Amino acid sequence: MKHLKTIYLIDDDEGINFLNRSVISRLQLADNVVAFKDPIVAFDTLKKEIEAGTAPELILLDINMPLMDGWEFVKKYGS
């Protein structure tokens, strides 16, 4: 797999973010892994990163979250 600069982990479960970060680090898949528990903060950060030209190459997104589920995140991102 191609080595990535940045991966976003968006999941309200800290344990899942920890496991995903561990696997990504062990496999040396990316230089930078940024984990978010709050999808709204993640979305706002993503918008800023896109504007700056530094958007992540991969986003692992939880579908079932309380503040904004994954489908809402994708829909908002597409608009």
C-alpha positions in Angstrom: 0.0 0.0 0.0 1.1 3.5 -0.8 2.5 5.4 2.2 0.2 8.3 3.1 0.9 11.7 4.6 -2.2 12.0 6.8 -5.1 9.8 7.9 -8.1 11.0 9.9 -9.8 8.7 12.3 -13.3 9.9 13.2 -15.0 7.8 15.8 -16.7 8.6 19.1 -15.1 5.4 20.7 -11.7 6.1 22.0 -10.8 2.4 22.1 -11.5 2.1 18.3 -9.4 5.1 17.6 -6.6 3.6 19.7 -6.8 0.3 17.9 -6.9 1.9 14.5 -4.0 4.2 15.3 -2.0 1.2 16.6 -2.5 -0.8 13.5 -1.7 2.1 11.2 1.4 2.9 13.1 2.5 -0.7 13.2 2.1 -1.0 9.5 3.7 2.4 8.9 0.9 3.5 6.6 1.1 7.2 7.4 3.3 9.9 8.7 0.5 11.5 10.7 -2.7 10.0 12.2 -5.2 12.4 13.6 -8.0 11.0 15.8 -11.3 12.8 16.4 -14.0 11.8 18.9 -16.3 14.7 17.8 -17.4 14.6 14.1 -18.3 18.3 14.1 -14.8 19.2 15.2 -13.4 16.8 12.6 -15.6 18.3 9.9 -14.5 21.9 10.7 -10.9 20.8 10.8 -11.3 19.0 7.5 -12.8 22.1 5.8 -9.8 24.2 7.0 -7.3 21.6 5.8 -8.9 21.4 2.4 -8.7 25.2 2.1 -5.1 25.0 3.1 -4.4 22.2 0.6 -3.4 19.8 3.3 -6.4 17.5 3.4 -5.8 13.9 4.6 -5.5 11.2 2.0 -7.7 8.8 3.9 -10.5 9.2 6.4 -11.8 6.3 8.5 -15.3 7.4 9.5 -17.6 5.7 12.0 -21.2 5.5 10.7 -22.9 5.4 14.1 -22.1 8.5 16.2 -24.4 10.6 18.4 -23.6 14.2 17.4 -23.5 13.6 13.6 -23.5 10.2 12.1 -21.2 9.1 9.3 -23.9 9.5 6.7 -24.6 13.1 7.8 -20.9 13.8 7.7 -20.6 12.5 4.1 -23.7 14.4 3.0 -22.5 17.6 4.6 -19.1 17.1 3.0 -20.7 16.7 -0.5 -22.7 19.9 -0.3 
